[in-house]
Amino acid sequence: MSDDLKASLAAVRSEIDSIDAQLLALLNRRARCAQQVGEIKAGQGEAGHIYRPEREAQVLRRIQETNPGPLSNESVTWFFREVMSACLSLEQALGVAFLGPLGTFSESAATKHFGHAARLLPQISIDDVLREVEAGHADYAVVPIENSTDGAIGRTLDLLMSTPLKMCGEVILRIHQHLLSNESSLDGISKVYSHAQSLAQCHEWLNRTLPKAQRIPLGSNAQAVQAAATEAGAAAIAGAAAGERYQLPALASNIEDEPNNTTRFVVLGRQEAGASGRDKTSLIMSAHNRTGSLVKLLAPFSDAGVSMTRLESRPARHTLWEYVFFVDVEGHHDDPAVASALAELGRRAAYLKVLGSYPVAVY
């Protein structure tokens, strides 16, 4: 390398060192401001409400709208989520329950939303995830509610009927499936472990690539990775996080049949989220057993100019051949149009439960 190139490189590196020093000072300045916010809240008797999902969503949207590049919006969003997570942890590390074990897509969703400073609390079932928060052992729950390929998660919908928790956020997670194994080639694979849902999501790829391999469903993808790591000729289908956590390399990547396979998770807590300016409201309702009753239930939304983004039916657990409907609409329940629609819906519905209003997911 010539002396001129060395001098140019040294100058750029010196500028990077200077910027790093400024970043460090600014990050700690931001952390001190976050501490001051906590002190003010404590003085007003709101010490327990350190996490404000609507405020976080507003910050992230503003960052994306003003991002000049070359860093992508995804990169800067990840960075600022981690900054906010670290600042929150100076007051209290948020306890986040999710469907475990560690290495699952649920862990990835929890980390994506709350950052790596959160205190992760893996549970063995969705029931246990909600119970941890209801009992006060965790601050928030992250549970899957629907998948773009496989549809609604029935157990989550059933539990939303009875839980006192409120929806206060959502996470949209792109699902990439990988074939993980200690084998050096696909020819050495005789069995494939995974969760039944992941096996289904990679059904056609397995038919084409490993038609003779035995497919063995397990309780989670993380369990599948642990099993495959100890057996010759075995592989697991799981996400990258599971492979990294259990140190099992990928033989093939992005093997899901549906290229846009995505899972939506919801965040539940004991407090409601305020309006962020771009929100969603979720609710459960049932119609009276009369002709045209469902049409009459939906009319208040259109009459108020409220857009409905999801309508999912589910058998009512208490009565044979009756159904409840899970609905998502645009807007916060405090918005005048949404509030008007909900008031009218309350007069018409046989049953109505507002699950919560929360910021639309920031990618």
MIRO-897033 format. One line per 2 residues: for each residue x, y, z of N, C-alpha, C, O. Coordinates in steps of 0.05 Angstrom, whole numbers, plus 5000, padded with zeros to 4 digits. Atoms other than C-alpha are relative to their C-alpha. Layout:
<rs>
X,Y,Z,X,Y,Z,X,Y,Z,X,Y,Z | ...
</rs>
This chain:
<rs>
5017,4976,5000,5000,5000,5000,5018,5025,5000,5037,5027,5015 | 4984,4976,5003,5027,5068,4980,4997,5018,5025,4978,5014,5040
5002,4982,4978,5041,5122,5031,4975,5018,4999,4963,5024,5020 | 5024,4983,5002,4984,5165,5003,4975,4984,5009,4958,4996,5022
5023,5016,4992,4934,5108,5012,5000,4995,5030,4979,4995,5042 | 4999,5004,4971,4959,5095,5082,4991,5025,5015,4977,5024,5035
5007,4975,4987,4951,5168,5099,4969,5005,4998,4957,5014,5017 | 5029,4997,5004,4880,5169,5070,4984,4982,5019,4965,4990,5031
5013,5019,4983,4861,5107,5108,5002,5008,5030,4982,5006,5045 | 4996,4991,4972,4890,5135,5173,4981,5023,5006,4970,5025,5029
5017,4977,4996,4850,5199,5164,4971,4991,5004,4957,5001,5022 | 5028,5010,4998,4784,5161,5154,4997,4986,5027,4976,4990,5040
5002,5014,4974,4798,5117,5214,5000,5019,5024,4986,5014,5043 | 5000,4979,4979,4813,5178,5256,4973,5013,5003,4964,5018,5025
5027,4988,5000,4746,5208,5236,4980,4980,5013,4963,4989,5028 | 5018,5020,4988,4711,5142,5254,5004,5000,5031,4984,4998,5045
4995,5000,4971,4745,5143,5323,4987,5025,5013,4976,5023,5035 | 5012,4976,4990,4721,5215,5333,4970,4997,5002,4957,5005,5021
5029,5004,5000,4650,5197,5313,4991,4981,5022,4971,4985,5035 | 5007,5019,4979,4650,5137,5359,5000,5013,5028,4983,5006,5044
4999,4986,4974,4670,5182,5417,4975,5017,5004,4964,5019,5026 | 5024,4983,4998,4613,5229,5401,4975,4983,5004,4957,4990,5020
5023,5019,4996,4564,5170,5395,4998,4991,5029,4977,4990,5040 | 5000,5010,4972,4585,5144,5463,4990,5022,5019,4975,5016,5037
5009,4978,4982,4575,5212,5495,4970,5005,4996,4956,5009,5016 | 5028,4995,5006,4507,5221,5461,4983,4977,5012,4961,4982,5022
5015,5022,4989,4484,5151,5481,4997,5002,5030,4975,4998,5041 | 5002,4997,4971,4500,5163,5554,4984,5025,5008,4971,5025,5028
5017,4977,4995,4468,5232,5550,4970,4992,4997,4954,5001,5013 | 5027,5010,5003,4405,5198,5524,4991,4983,5023,4969,4985,5033
5007,5017,4977,4408,5147,5580,4994,5016,5024,4976,5009,5040 | 5005,4983,4976,4412,5202,5632,4972,5013,4997,4958,5017,5017
5027,4989,5005,4350,5234,5600,4979,4980,5007,4958,4986,5019 | 5019,5022,4994,4314,5167,5605,4997,4997,5030,4975,4992,5040
5001,5003,4971,4332,5163,5678,4984,5023,5012,4969,5019,5032 | 5016,4977,4990,4303,5233,5689,4971,4996,4996,4954,5003,5013
5028,5006,5005,4238,5211,5657,4990,4981,5021,4968,4985,5032 | 5008,5019,4979,4236,5153,5706,4996,5014,5027,4978,5007,5042
5002,4986,4975,4248,5200,5764,4975,5017,5001,4962,5019,5022 | 5025,4983,5001,4192,5247,5742,4976,4982,5003,4957,4990,5018
5023,5018,4998,4144,5188,5734,4997,4990,5029,4975,4989,5039 | 5001,5010,4972,4163,5162,5803,4988,5021,5018,4974,5015,5037
5010,4978,4984,4148,5231,5832,4970,5004,4996,4957,5015,5014 | 5029,4997,5005,4078,5228,5800,4985,4974,5006,4962,4971,4999
5013,5025,4993,4064,5157,5825,4997,4981,4977,4980,4964,4978 | 5003,5017,5023,4074,5124,5757,5026,4983,4996,5033,4977,4973
4974,5014,5002,4139,5087,5772,4997,4973,4987,5016,4964,4974 | 5003,5027,5012,4110,5020,5749,4996,5000,4970,4997,4979,4958
5007,4998,5029,4094,5046,5679,5024,5010,4985,5022,5032,4973 | 4976,4990,5012,4164,5052,5652,5000,4996,4969,5014,5009,4955
5001,5006,5029,4148,5022,5583,4975,5012,4988,4953,5006,4997 | 5022,4988,5014,4104,5063,5537,5001,4993,4971,5016,5005,4956
4998,5010,5027,4092,5026,5472,4993,5021,4979,5005,5021,4958 | 5008,4979,5020,4059,5086,5438,5023,5019,4996,5028,5028,4973
4978,4982,5002,4119,5130,5453,5023,4987,4984,5035,5000,4967 | 4979,5014,5015,4168,5078,5427,4994,4999,4970,5011,5003,4954
5008,5001,5028,4128,5070,5363,5004,5027,4986,5012,5029,4963 | 4997,4974,5011,4128,5145,5352,5029,5007,4995,5036,5018,4974
4971,4995,5004,4204,5149,5361,5010,4985,4976,5024,4996,4959 | 4990,5016,5022,4217,5092,5313,4989,5010,4973,5003,5010,4953
5011,4989,5025,4170,5121,5260,5015,5025,4992,5021,5029,4968 | 4986,4975,5006,4204,5189,5265,5028,4994,4990,5038,5007,4971
4973,5007,5009,4272,5156,5258,5000,4990,4971,5016,4998,4955 | 5002,5010,5027,4250,5119,5195,4994,5023,4980,5005,5024,4958
5008,4978,5018,4219,5182,5165,5022,5020,4995,5023,5032,4974 | 4978,4981,5003,4282,5223,5176,5026,4987,4993,5047,5001,4991
4975,5015,5006,4333,5169,5159,5010,5007,4972,4997,5001,4953 | 4989,4993,5026,4378,5196,5103,5016,4978,4986,5023,4981,4963
4984,5021,5012,4415,5130,5091,5030,5008,5004,5036,5029,5013 | 5004,5025,5015,4459,5095,5072,4989,4976,5017,4982,4956,5005
5011,5022,4984,4436,5052,5131,4970,4997,4994,4956,5017,4990 | 5028,5006,5006,4369,5018,5117,4983,5007,5024,4992,5008,5047
5019,4996,4977,4307,5033,5159,5000,4976,5019,4997,4980,5043 | 4999,5023,4983,4310,4962,5184,5024,5001,5019,5021,4994,5043
4976,4998,4983,4381,4973,5210,4998,5021,5022,5005,5016,5045 | 5002,4979,4980,4367,5039,5244,4978,4994,5021,4981,5001,5044
5021,5007,4982,4303,5012,5274,5010,4980,5021,5005,4983,5045 | 4988,5019,4982,4341,4953,5304,5018,5014,5020,5017,5009,5044
4981,4986,4983,4394,5000,5332,4986,5016,5021,4993,5014,5045 | 5013,4983,4980,4346,5048,5365,4982,4984,5019,4979,4992,5042
5014,5018,4981,4304,4991,5394,5019,4991,5022,5012,4991,5045 | 4980,5009,4980,4367,4966,5428,5008,5022,5019,5012,5018,5042
4993,4977,4983,4384,5036,5453,4978,5004,5020,4983,5008,5044 | 5023,4996,4981,4314,5043,5483,4998,4978,5020,4992,4982,5043
5000,5023,4982,4318,4973,5512,5021,5003,5022,5015,4998,5046 | 4979,4996,4980,4384,4989,5546,4994,5022,5019,4999,5020,5043
5007,4978,4982,4358,5055,5573,4978,4992,5020,4980,4999,5043 | 5020,5009,4982,4296,5022,5602,5011,4982,5022,5003,4983,5045
4989,5018,4980,4338,4970,5636,5015,5014,5022,5020,5002,5043 | 4988,4985,4979,4373,5025,5676,4980,5003,5023,4988,5005,5047
5020,4999,4979,4307,5031,5714,4992,4972,5009,4992,4965,5032 | 5009,5027,4995,4283,4959,5708,5000,4984,4975,4988,4993,4955
5000,5018,5024,4295,4902,5659,4972,4988,4998,4963,4975,5017 | 5027,5010,5003,4226,4885,5632,5001,4969,4998,5017,4958,4983
5003,5029,5001,4206,4812,5644,4981,4993,4978,4957,5001,4978 | 5017,5007,5023,4179,4783,5579,4997,4970,4998,5017,4956,4993
5006,5028,5003,4146,4715,5577,4993,4993,4971,4980,5009,4958 | 5005,5009,5027,4142,4676,5512,5001,4969,4999,5010,4956,5018
5001,5029,5004,4132,4605,5485,5028,4990,4994,5039,4996,4973 | 4973,5009,5002,4199,4571,5496,5001,4973,4986,4981,4963,4975
4976,4991,4986,4248,4541,5498,5015,5021,4985,5005,5031,4965 | 4983,4980,5014,4303,4589,5479,5008,4990,4973,5012,4966,4969
4993,5008,5028,4318,4589,5405,4976,4998,4982,4979,4991,4959 | 5024,5002,5016,4246,4591,5381,4995,5027,4985,5007,5047,4992
5008,4975,5013,4214,4642,5334,4987,5019,5020,4988,5043,5017 | 5012,4983,4979,4176,4667,5395,5021,5016,5015,5016,5040,5021
4978,4985,4988,4242,4686,5427,5009,5022,4981,5014,5045,4990 | 4992,4979,5020,4261,4723,5363,4981,5023,5000,4989,5046,4998
5021,4979,5000,4195,4761,5365,5003,5017,5025,5001,5041,5024 | 4998,4986,4975,4204,4779,5438,5025,5019,5000,5023,5042,5009
4976,4984,5001,4275,4804,5426,4997,5022,4980,5007,5044,4984 | 5004,4979,5020,4255,4842,5363,4984,5023,5012,4990,5046,5006
5018,4979,4990,4202,4880,5402,5012,5014,5025,5010,5039,5027 | 4991,4989,4975,4236,4890,5470,5030,5004,5002,5040,5016,5021
4972,4997,4999,4310,4887,5453,5014,4979,5018,5001,4965,5033 | 4984,5021,4986,4366,4845,5484,5003,5006,5030,5013,4989,5044
4997,4994,4972,4364,4881,5551,4976,4990,5016,4976,4990,5041 | 5023,5011,4986,4296,4850,5567,5008,4974,5014,5026,4960,5006
4996,5025,4985,4293,4793,5617,4981,4979,4988,4957,4980,4993 | 5016,5019,5015,4269,4734,5575,4992,4977,5018,5009,4966,5033
5011,5020,4982,4224,4683,5610,4985,4979,4983,4961,4980,4980 | 5013,5021,5016,4211,4621,5566,4981,4983,5016,4987,4975,5038
5020,5017,4987,4149,4580,5582,4993,4976,4982,5000,4976,4959 | 5004,5025,5015,4126,4511,5562,4974,5000,4984,4969,4982,4968
5025,4999,5015,4057,4531,5536,4990,5029,4998,4999,5046,5014 | 5011,4973,5002,4018,4592,5513,4984,5007,5025,4983,5030,5034
5015,4996,4975,3974,4583,5575,5019,5011,5022,5012,5030,5036 | 4981,4992,4980,4036,4590,5619,5011,5028,4995,5017,5043,5013
4990,4974,5007,4059,4651,5581,4981,5022,5011,4991,5041,5024 | 5019,4981,4990,3995,4689,5598,4999,5000,5031,4996,5021,5043
5002,5002,4970,3993,4663,5670,5023,5015,5013,5020,5027,5034 | 4977,4986,4988,4063,4691,5683,4995,5030,5003,5003,5042,5023
5006,4971,4999,4038,4761,5667,4977,5005,5019,4977,5024,5034 | 5023,4996,4983,3971,4753,5701,5008,4998,5030,4996,5012,5046
4991,5003,4972,4007,4731,5765,5020,5021,5008,5028,5022,5032 | 4980,4980,4994,4056,4789,5761,5028,4991,5000,5046,5006,5009
4973,5010,5002,4117,4746,5750,5015,5010,4976,5040,5009,4975 | 4988,4988,5024,4129,4778,5682,4984,5025,4994,4961,5028,5003
5014,4975,5007,4112,4847,5655,4983,4997,4975,4962,5009,4973 | 5013,5002,5026,4092,4827,5584,5001,4972,4990,5019,4956,4996
5001,5026,5013,4072,4766,5544,5002,5005,4970,4990,5024,4959 | 4998,4999,5029,4090,4754,5471,4990,4972,4990,5003,4952,4996
5011,5025,5009,4047,4701,5437,4993,5002,4970,4984,5023,4961 | 5007,4999,5028,4035,4681,5364,4969,5000,4997,4956,4987,5013
5029,4999,5004,3965,4697,5338,4992,4990,4972,4969,4981,4969 | 5007,5010,5027,3967,4681,5263,5025,4997,4983,5045,5012,4987
4979,5005,5019,4012,4655,5208,4989,5003,4972,4967,4995,4967 | 5010,4995,5027,4006,4676,5136,4995,4975,4984,4980,4975,4965
5003,5026,5014,4011,4603,5113,4979,4983,5014,4962,4971,5001 | 5017,5020,4985,3975,4564,5168,4976,5012,5014,4960,4998,5025
5023,4988,4988,3925,4615,5193,5002,5006,5030,5024,5008,5040 | 5001,4992,4972,3903,4631,5264,5011,4979,5018,5010,4955,5013
4991,5018,4979,3934,4601,5326,4977,4997,5020,4971,5014,5036 | 5025,5005,4985,3873,4570,5359,5003,5004,5030,4985,5016,5042
4997,4998,4971,3900,4566,5430,5002,5028,5009,4990,5036,5030 | 4998,4972,4993,3918,4639,5431,4972,5013,4999,4965,5028,5018
5027,4988,5002,3848,4659,5407,4982,4991,5023,4968,5007,5034 | 5017,5010,4977,3815,4615,5460,5007,5014,5026,4989,5022,5041
4992,4988,4975,3856,4645,5516,4994,5030,5001,4989,5041,5023 | 5007,4972,5000,3842,4716,5494,4971,5005,5009,4964,5027,5018
5027,4997,4991,3769,4703,5511,4999,5005,5030,4981,5019,5040 | 5002,4999,4971,3784,4697,5585,5021,5017,5014,5017,5025,5037
4979,4986,4986,3849,4734,5601,4992,5029,5005,4979,5041,4989 | 5004,4971,4995,3845,4802,5635,5021,5018,4988,5019,5042,4989
4978,4984,5012,3908,4824,5599,4990,5015,4976,4971,5008,4963 | 5007,4983,5022,3906,4878,5547,5021,4998,4978,5045,4998,4984
4981,4998,5022,3937,4877,5478,5012,5028,5000,4998,5048,5001 | 4987,4974,5000,3989,4933,5476,5021,5001,4978,5036,5021,4977
4980,4999,5022,4032,4915,5415,4997,4976,4982,4984,4957,4989 | 4999,5023,5018,4044,4870,5356,5028,4999,4988,5042,5019,4986
4974,5005,5013,4106,4840,5323,4995,4984,4975,4981,4964,4975 | 5002,5014,5025,4110,4819,5251,5028,4988,4994,5047,5002,4991
4974,5013,5003,4165,4767,5241,5000,4983,4975,4984,4965,4971 | 4996,5016,5024,4188,4741,5174,5012,4973,5008,5033,4973,5021
4992,5026,4992,4196,4666,5182,5018,4987,4978,5008,4980,4956 | 4981,5014,5018,4258,4636,5148,5007,4973,5013,5017,4973,5036
4993,5026,4990,4267,4561,5157,5026,4990,4988,5031,4995,4965 | 4974,5010,5009,4335,4528,5153,5003,4971,5007,4992,4962,5028
4994,5028,4994,4358,4456,5150,5027,5000,5015,5047,5007,5003 | 4976,4999,4983,4409,4448,5207,5009,4972,5006,4993,4955,5013
4989,5027,4995,4455,4389,5215,5030,5001,5003,5043,5019,4993 | 4971,5003,4999,4525,4366,5233,5010,4984,4976,5034,4982,4972
4992,5015,5024,4525,4324,5169,5012,5020,4980,5004,5044,4979 | 4986,4982,5019,4568,4352,5113,4985,5003,4973,4991,5021,4958
5015,4998,5024,4518,4339,5057,4972,4990,5004,4966,4976,5024 | 5028,5010,4999,4444,4326,5044,4998,4970,4998,4979,4958,5008
5000,5029,5004,4461,4255,5024,5001,4985,5027,4992,4962,5028 | 4998,5013,4974,4475,4239,5097,4977,5002,5018,4977,4993,5041
5023,4994,4983,4407,4260,5123,4979,4977,4997,4969,4972,4975 | 5020,5022,5001,4360,4202,5141,4974,5007,5016,4954,4994,5013
5024,4991,4984,4312,4238,5190,5001,5030,5004,5023,5042,5006 | 5002,4971,4997,4288,4309,5199,4981,5005,5024,4957,4997,5023
5016,4992,4977,4263,4336,5266,4990,5029,4996,5004,5045,4985 | 5010,4972,4999,4219,4398,5273,4973,5001,5013,4961,4980,5018
5027,4996,4992,4155,4426,5300,4982,4993,4976,4989,4997,4953 | 5018,5009,5021,4095,4399,5260,4994,5023,4981,4992,5019,4956
5006,4977,5017,4080,4469,5234,5023,5007,4981,5018,5013,4958 | 4977,4995,5018,4150,4479,5207,5004,4978,4979,5011,4984,4957
4999,5022,5020,4149,4410,5174,4980,5006,4978,4986,5001,4954 | 5020,4994,5019,4085,4431,5140,5008,5023,4982,5002,5023,4958
4991,4977,5015,4115,4497,5118,5022,4994,4980,5027,5009,4961 | 4979,5009,5018,4172,4460,5084,4994,4974,4986,5012,4961,4976
5009,5025,5011,4132,4402,5058,5010,4995,4972,5021,4974,4966 | 4992,5005,5028,4146,4411,4984,5030,4999,4997,5040,4984,4980
4970,5001,5002,4220,4426,4994,5010,4973,5009,5028,4961,4997 | 4992,5027,4990,4226,4361,5034,4994,4979,4979,5009,4960,4975
5008,5019,5020,4189,4323,4980,5020,5000,4977,5027,4979,4966 | 4981,4998,5022,4237,4348,4927,5028,4992,5008,5042,4979,4992
4972,5002,4993,4302,4346,4965,5007,4976,5018,5028,4964,5014 | 4995,5023,4982,4296,4293,5020,4976,4982,5001,4964,4978,5022
5025,5016,5001,4239,4248,4997,5000,4975,5017,4979,4966,5026 | 4999,5025,4984,4264,4187,5036,5005,5005,5029,5005,4986,5045
4994,4994,4972,4281,4222,5101,4975,4999,5017,4953,5008,5009 | 5022,5001,4981,4236,4207,5160,4995,5027,5013,5014,5041,5020
5007,4974,4988,4199,4268,5187,4988,4995,5027,4968,4981,5031 | 5007,5005,4972,4193,4270,5262,4992,5026,5014,5009,5043,5019
5009,4975,4986,4150,4325,5296,5007,4999,5029,5005,4979,5043 | 4994,4996,4971,4172,4351,5364,4985,5025,5010,4972,5039,4994
5015,4978,4988,4144,4403,5412,5009,5027,4991,4993,5046,4992 | 4991,4974,5009,4187,4460,5386,5024,4996,4982,5037,4975,4982
4976,5001,5017,4241,4475,5335,5026,4999,5016,5045,4987,5007 | 4976,5000,4983,4291,4487,5391,5005,4971,5009,5028,4962,5010
4996,5028,4992,4279,4416,5416,5010,4983,4977,5026,4965,4980 | 4991,5014,5024,4288,4391,5345,5030,5004,4995,5044,4985,4988
4971,4994,5003,4356,4425,5340,5016,4985,5020,5037,4974,5013 | 4985,5014,4980,4379,4395,5405,5001,4970,4994,5021,4957,4998
5001,5028,5007,4357,4326,5382,5019,4994,4976,5034,4975,4977 | 4983,5005,5024,4391,4332,5314,5030,5003,5005,5046,4991,4992
4972,4995,4994,4455,4357,5345,5014,4975,5011,5039,4974,5011 | 4988,5024,4986,4466,4290,5381,4998,4975,4984,5007,4954,4993
5004,5024,5015,4447,4241,5326,5013,5001,4972,5011,5021,4958 | 4989,5002,5027,4485,4219,5264,4977,4997,4980,4958,4982,4985
5020,5002,5020,4444,4227,5201,4975,5016,5005,4955,5014,4990 | 5024,4985,4993,4395,4274,5234,5004,5030,4992,5026,5040,4992
5001,4972,5005,4375,4345,5215,4976,5012,5014,4958,4997,5022 | 5023,4986,4988,4328,4397,5243,4992,5023,4982,5009,5036,4969
5009,4976,5014,4285,4450,5210,4994,5021,5022,4978,5015,5040 | 5003,4980,4980,4289,4514,5251,5010,5027,4989,5019,5028,4967
4990,4973,5008,4306,4588,5249,5029,5003,5006,5042,4986,5019 | 4971,4995,4996,4375,4618,5249,5007,5003,5030,5028,4995,5038
4994,4995,4971,4370,4637,5323,5004,4973,5014,5022,4972,5032 | 4996,5027,4987,4363,4563,5343,5026,4988,4992,5040,4977,5009
4975,5010,5009,4422,4544,5300,5024,5013,5015,5043,5000,5022 | 4979,4985,4986,4465,4598,5332,5001,4992,5029,5023,4988,5040
5000,5005,4971,4443,4583,5403,5011,4972,5006,5026,4968,5025 | 4991,5027,4995,4456,4508,5397,5023,4991,4982,5030,4967,4981
4975,5004,5015,4515,4514,5349,4997,4977,4980,5014,4959,4978 | 5005,5019,5021,4485,4472,5293,5000,5014,4973,4983,5031,4968
4997,4985,5025,4506,4494,5223,4977,4994,4980,4964,4974,4982 | 5020,5003,5020,4459,4503,5164,5010,4986,4976,5031,4994,4964
4995,5013,5025,4460,4455,5106,4986,5013,4977,4995,5014,4954 | 5016,4986,5020,4406,4494,5068,4985,5022,5014,4976,5019,5037
5013,4976,4988,4375,4562,5080,4975,5008,4985,4972,5002,4961 | 5025,4990,5011,4306,4592,5068,4986,4979,4984,4980,4982,4960
5012,5023,5013,4274,4526,5052,4969,5000,5002,4956,4980,4993 | 5029,4998,4998,4202,4548,5068,4987,5001,4972,4998,5013,4954
5013,5001,5026,4153,4534,5011,4988,5027,4992,4988,5034,4968 | 5012,4974,5005,4119,4602,5017,5021,5022,5005,5029,5026,5028
4978,4981,4996,4171,4657,5005,4993,5024,5018,5011,5036,5029 | 5007,4977,4983,4131,4709,5044,4988,4990,5027,4971,5004,5039
5010,5012,4975,4117,4664,5104,5006,5019,5024,5029,5025,5030 | 4998,4980,4978,4104,4711,5163,4982,4992,5023,4960,4983,5019
5016,5005,4976,4079,4703,5234,4996,5026,5015,5014,5043,5018 | 5007,4976,4984,4043,4757,5273,4998,4992,5029,4983,4973,5036
5001,5004,4971,4053,4759,5348,4987,5025,5012,4988,5047,5001 | 5011,4977,4985,4015,4802,5398,5014,5002,5027,5022,4981,5039
4988,4994,4974,4042,4834,5461,4977,5006,5019,4960,5023,5013 | 5021,4995,4980,3998,4832,5523,5012,5008,5027,5033,4998,5035
4991,4991,4974,4006,4868,5589,4977,5008,5018,4954,5004,5010 | 5021,4993,4981,3968,4894,5649,4990,5028,4996,4969,5036,5007
5009,4972,5005,3964,4966,5624,4994,5003,4970,5005,4989,4953 | 5006,4994,5028,3934,4994,5560,5020,5019,4988,5034,5033,5003
4982,4981,5014,3974,5031,5508,4984,5024,4992,4960,5023,4985 | 5013,4976,5010,3958,5103,5491,5001,5002,4970,5013,4985,4957
5001,4996,5029,3945,5129,5421,5027,5009,4990,5040,5027,5002 | 4974,4993,5012,4007,5133,5377,4997,5016,4974,5017,5027,4964
5004,4987,5026,3976,5163,5315,4996,4981,4977,4985,4988,4956 | 5005,5021,5020,3976,5098,5276,4996,4974,5015,5015,4960,5022
5007,5021,4981,3940,5045,5316,4981,4980,4988,4970,4983,4967 | 5018,5022,5007,3899,4982,5313,4985,4992,5025,4996,4993,5047
5016,5009,4977,3843,4958,5358,4990,4972,4994,4980,4966,4972 | 5009,5028,5003,3827,4884,5369,4977,4995,5019,4977,5005,5042
5023,5006,4983,3762,4857,5396,4988,4973,4993,4994,4961,4972 | 5015,5025,5004,3719,4795,5403,4970,5006,5002,4962,5022,5020
5029,4995,4999,3644,4795,5389,4985,4975,4991,4996,4958,4978 | 5017,5021,5010,3587,4748,5378,4973,5012,4994,4965,5032,5005
5025,4989,5010,3521,4758,5343,4977,4984,5013,4980,4961,5020 | 5024,5014,4992,3451,4741,5366,4992,4980,4978,4997,4985,4954
5007,5021,5019,3423,4678,5333,4975,5008,4984,4954,4997,4988 | 5022,4990,5016,3380,4716,5283,5010,5004,4971,5034,5008,4967
4993,4996,5028,3380,4723,5207,5011,5028,4996,5000,5048,5005 | 4988,4974,5006,3427,4779,5184,5014,5013,5023,5021,5036,5021
4989,4987,4976,3455,4791,5254,5030,5008,4996,5039,5028,5007 | 4972,4993,5004,3528,4789,5231,5003,5025,4983,5020,5042,4989
4999,4976,5017,3515,4840,5177,4995,5025,5017,5008,5046,5014 | 5006,4977,4983,3484,4886,5229,5023,5006,5019,5027,5029,5027
4977,4995,4983,3545,4876,5274,5022,5015,4986,5036,5032,4998 | 4978,4988,5015,3593,4898,5220,4993,5029,4991,5010,5045,4985
5008,4974,5010,3552,4959,5199,5011,5024,5015,5017,5044,5002 | 4990,4976,4986,3575,5006,5255,5028,5009,4991,5034,5032,4992
4974,4993,5009,3646,5003,5228,4999,5016,4974,5011,5037,4972 | 5003,4986,5026,3627,5023,5157,4986,5026,5004,4992,5046,4991
5015,4975,4995,3578,5075,5183,5018,5021,5012,5014,5045,5006 | 4982,4981,4987,3633,5107,5224,5025,5006,4983,5042,5022,4991
4977,4996,5016,3684,5103,5168,5025,4987,5011,5048,4996,5006 | 4977,5015,4987,3728,5053,5207,5006,4976,4982,4988,4960,4976
4992,5022,5017,3767,5004,5165,5006,4975,5016,5021,4976,5036 | 4996,5026,4986,3765,4930,5187,5022,4985,4984,5019,4982,4960
4978,5013,5013,3830,4893,5172,5001,4970,5004,5016,4956,4991 | 5000,5029,4995,3814,4824,5200,4974,4991,5012,4962,5005,5029
5024,5013,4989,3753,4780,5213,5005,4970,5001,5007,4957,4980 | 4994,5029,4997,3765,4710,5241,4979,4988,5017,4973,4997,5039
5021,5013,4984,3711,4663,5265,5013,4977,5016,5033,4965,5007 | 4990,5021,4983,3722,4613,5321,4976,4988,5015,4959,5003,5025
5022,5012,4985,3673,4562,5352,4999,5009,5029,5020,5010,5042 | 5003,4993,4972,3646,4586,5418,5003,4975,5017,4992,4954,5011
4993,5023,4984,3671,4540,5472,4977,4991,5018,4977,4968,5028 | 5022,5006,4981,3607,4543,5514,4975,4990,4987,4958,4978,5001
5025,5008,5014,3553,4529,5461,5006,4987,4974,5022,4998,4958 | 4995,5014,5025,3552,4479,5404,4989,5016,4977,4966,5026,4978
5007,4988,5026,3549,4508,5334,4995,5031,5002,4980,5042,4986 | 5000,4971,5000,3556,4580,5356,5029,5010,4998,5048,4996,5005
4973,4989,5006,3615,4625,5338,5004,5027,5012,4985,5043,5015 | 4991,4973,4993,3653,4685,5363,5018,5009,4977,5029,4993,4962
4985,4988,5022,3689,4733,5316,5022,5018,5011,5017,5035,5028 | 4977,4983,4993,3758,4763,5325,5004,5020,4978,5006,5014,4955
5000,4978,5019,3762,4830,5292,5023,5020,5007,5028,5026,5030 | 4981,4978,4998,3818,4881,5280,4990,5023,4983,4981,5019,4960
5007,4976,5015,3802,4952,5259,5022,5021,5003,5038,5020,5022 | 4980,4979,5000,3845,5012,5243,4991,5022,5020,4967,5029,5021
5006,4979,4981,3849,5065,5298,5001,4991,5029,5000,4968,5035 | 4999,5005,4970,3853,5071,5374,4971,5003,5011,4955,5018,5000
5028,5000,4990,3791,5059,5416,4992,5028,5011,4969,5033,5015 | 5006,4972,4992,3797,5132,5440,4995,5018,4977,4984,5040,4981
5006,4984,5023,3792,5158,5369,4969,5003,4998,4955,4983,5002 | 5029,4996,5001,3722,5188,5360,4985,4981,4983,4964,4970,4991
5014,5018,5018,3703,5145,5300,4999,4972,5011,4978,4959,5010 | 4999,5027,4989,3726,5080,5333,4982,4999,5025,4968,4979,5029
5016,5000,4975,3694,5099,5400,4970,4999,4993,4954,4985,5006 | 5028,5000,5008,3628,5113,5364,4991,4973,4990,4969,4963,4997
5006,5026,5010,3630,5047,5327,4998,4979,5022,4980,4962,5022 | 5000,5019,4978,3646,5008,5390,4975,5003,5018,4964,4984,5028
5024,4995,4984,3589,5041,5428,4976,4988,4987,4959,4976,5001 | 5023,5011,5014,3539,5022,5375,5002,4969,4999,4982,4955,5002
4996,5029,5001,3569,4952,5370,4992,4988,5027,4980,4966,5028 | 5008,5010,4973,3559,4944,5446,4970,4997,5003,4961,4980,5018
5029,5002,4999,3485,4956,5436,4989,4977,4983,4968,4967,4989 | 5010,5020,5019,3479,4905,5380,5010,4971,5006,4997,4952,5000
4988,5026,4997,3526,4848,5400,4989,4984,5023,4981,4995,5044 | 5007,5018,4977,3508,4788,5443,5023,5000,5020,5018,4996,5044
4976,5000,4983,3579,4791,5470,5021,5018,4987,5024,5017,4962 | 4979,4982,5011,3634,4843,5462,5022,5003,5021,5017,5009,5044
4977,4996,4983,3704,4846,5491,5021,5014,4983,5030,5004,4963 | 4979,4985,5014,3754,4899,5469,5027,4990,5012,5032,4994,5036
4975,5012,4990,3822,4865,5474,5022,5021,5004,5040,5017,5020 | 4981,4979,4996,3861,4930,5468,5006,5015,4974,5001,5005,4952
4990,4984,5023,3888,4984,5423,5030,5003,5003,5040,5004,5025 | 4971,5001,4999,3961,4987,5405,5012,5010,4974,4998,5011,4953
4987,4990,5024,4011,5016,5355,5003,4978,4979,5009,4955,4985 | 4995,5019,5023,4014,4982,5286,5030,4994,5001,5047,5012,5006
4972,5008,4999,4079,4943,5282,5018,5017,4983,5012,5024,4960 | 4979,4985,5014,4141,4983,5262,5021,4980,4991,5034,4967,5008
4982,5020,5010,4184,4939,5217,5029,5009,5003,5047,4995,4995
</rs>
